């Protein structure tokens, strides 16, 4: 048995205890939150090693920001864990039920998925967020983070495992694969005897690799080629505010926008104002011919690949469209189904957009940066599902459960 197979067996055993752990799960989460805050110094020390290695390996500024932990971010992670603890426990909730004509009482109840595997990249906060959500929903979790955050992830995982054990639960409810080679990812993808579901959380390449190679069920998350369409009736000042926030508040995350589409009727007024905001952060613009005609030489001519790229950086693709239909067609062709936004004052345009755009989150006059479990009132999220089966959008506790039928009779036979 390999190391990862052993982890799978330990996780399977732990999942049976967690499924009926009740209030002990909240005790464990509170212990985790306190331990993370009490050990922030050692977490930051481990994180500094990751940051130093990242700089040596040429990680971009946005990726280093995604990787970085400080006192404030650790406090935020701990607070997120406490928020998960405060959420209602989904396990055992009756989804539906009734009595059949033959007297059988049938109820459908929420149960844990079992053992969840998560493959993710350079975001050590995912280690705590994912573990907290899996624990609360009664699932054991096997975490496999990227090499960029390995020292941070190891320290956080060790702290959480000790905290779980301190309240009498199995420390193997949370496990971290420390081997960051490709072979460990492949083995996790093939862990059919122990893994109930695998969730990739990261860039387009990671998600594609998992979907194409996994032998266990996969929930797709994360890839975010998100758009803002500025309609002809848009409040231009509002549009500029939304675009500035959606692109620059944290460009490395999946709910940041990568392309704006501007109706030609307002392009000459809107684009200079939008550019003025984006210049504050030095955003590079890659635009169509009409965009370059309006804004000048500062615009890099956009290629086909620019419309389909999730930059994760201070780069924005810009296209002037002739009408609403062209905007919808562009989004349909290039969107990853994550988050899409229209800025408009026209009710019919807003309704058409929400009805015709196929994405997990569709916005009218608000930043796509709100696509987040916490912002949606779900607590921390395991990721943003961009598929349509089982879960879609921010994946909170309910999305980490399955169901079973409980049938009660008094001697019925068929």
Secondary structure, DSSP 4 states (H G I P E B T S, - for coil): --HHHHHHHHHHHHHHHHTT-TTHHHHHHHHHHHHHHHTHHHHHHHHHHHHHHHHHTT--HHHHHHH---HHHHHHHHHHHHHHHHSPP-TT-EEEEEE-TTS-EEEEEEEE--EEEEEE-S-THHHHHHHHHHHHTT-EEEEE--GGGHHHHHHHHHHHHHHHHHTTS-GGGEEE----SHHHHHHHHT-TTT-SEEEEES-HHHHHHHHHH-SS-EE-B----EEEEE-TT--HHHHHHHHHHHHHS-TTSTTSEEEEEEETTTHHHHHHHHHHHHGGGT-EEEE-HHHHHHH-TTSEEPPHHHHT----SSEEEEEEESSHHHHHHHHHHH--SSEEEEE-S-HHHHHHHHHH--SSEEEESS-GGG-STTTTTS-S-S-EE-SSSS--EE--SGGGEEEEEEEE-SS---
